[in-house]
Amino acid sequence: MGDAPAAQLYPISSPGSLSDILAAYPNAGVQTGALSGILFKAGSAWLSGYQGSVDEFIIRVTDTRTTFDFEPDGPATKPYLIVANENVKFDGTLLSDGDIHSNGDIAFHNDEKGTHTGNLSAVKDITIDKGVTIDGDATAKRIYEFGDITGTVTDKATVAEIPLPVLNFTAGGPDKTAPKKGSLTLAPGTYGKVKVEKKATLYLSSGDYFMDELDTDNFAKMVIDRLRRPSQHQRGR
């Protein structure tokens, strides 16, 4: 059609299928000029602006597909709160959530009575003390249930190990502290010892963190913004 005006059979308010468009405009295509391209439409009249994300967008030309991945390459992640190569121990939890896997043991002690929401899996043992509720399933070689597991309990199970990546990094850097009942926001980077005192909150954003040590007191919170891509939080010990 070139630059000649034409009737819009399929405006934004009444879009047509690709086959309908090609039938009406058999010579349709994407121009190569400076102002041409493929755009994403997300409505209009956003009073406070619009922020959104798109990823794994696939464009096919004849039989050739091109996938646009806007995230950096990295290992695939599963929706686990914690994956540990050794033991996972909670001295107390009021409220927590997320699936947990250990290639060793998992133990929830009752220094603070509370509820964890999520599934637990361990290659060896799972121990739930009295006063602790696990709102989810538990699967392990041996399960010691003194508290309450609301989901399915699978004892004497063979649980496969989840291989963890081999970490090779150097931390070191400034020590940081989230003060008692206060907060601390850290940008991705390299740090020494990061301390989160009682009832303090540590805010982390999407990115890579390298720490010599991460130490949290009772009632401390860590909030991770994973809006754009998974963060990698690595500590020396």
Buried (B, 14 or more C-beta within 10 A) or exposed (E): EEEEEEEEEEEEEEEEEEEEBEEEEEEEEEEEEEEEEEEEEEEEEEEEEEEEEEEEEEEEEEEEEEEEEEEEEEEEEEEBEBBBEEBBEBEBBEEBEEBBBBBBBBBBBBBBBBBBBBBBBBBBBBBBBEBBBBBBBBBBBEBEBEBEBEBEBEEEBEBEEBEEEEEEEEBEBEEBBBEEEEEBEBEBEBBBBBBBBEBBBBBBBBBBBBBBBBEBEEBBEBEBEEEEBBBBBBBBE
